[in-house]
């Protein structure tokens, strides 16, 4: 279901490298626009189907595509 892992980010406070995998499908639950991700620390799964919100800029672009302002 999920694609290949993205480049890892070092989280110094935890001493781990965090990577994520996502199917990159936007989802809407009635309140939040998000993508689901599997989150790994040093290759070990720590969150399955974690909901990561899209940024405001992404949401605005999508809104303009769906319902252009007059």
N, C-alpha and C positions, 0 to 999 in steps of 0.2 A: 504494500500500500504506500509506503513512504519512500521517498527518493534517497539518493546518496547523501551522506553527512556533509554539512557545510563546514568550512574552515573553523577550527577550534579557537576559543577565546580563553586566555589564562585568567582565572579568578584567584588572585593572589591570597585573599583572605581565607579561602578554603584550600588553597594549594592544589587545585585541580584545573584541568583543561576541559572546558565545556564545549560540546558539539551538539548539534541538533539535526534531526531529519524531519522533513515535512512533505506532505503531498501537495502543498501550495494551493489548496482549495479554500477560497474565502467562504466563511460561514457566518450566518446571522442568527442569533438566538432570541431576537426581539429586543435586546438591549445592547448587545455587544457584537461588533464586527471583528472576527478573529480568524487565525489559521491554527490548525492543530499541529503540534510538534512533539516528537519524542526527544527528550533531553538526556544527554549522557554526560557523566563526569568520569574522565579518564577511561572512556569506553564502556562504562557500566551504566545501564539504564537507571535513571532516577525519577523521571516523570514520563508516563505514557499519556499521549494525547493531551498534552499541556495546552491550554488556550492562551495564545499570545495575541494581544490586541494589535490591530494595524495602527499605524501612526495617523494623526489627524490629517496630515498632508495626503496620505493615500486615500483616506475616507473622503476628503474633499474632491479629489480627482474622480473617484468613482461616482460620487454624487453628481458631479458635473456631466459625466458621461451618461448617467441614467436619466437625470432630470435637469437639463441645461437651464441656467438662469436666464431670464429675459432681460 
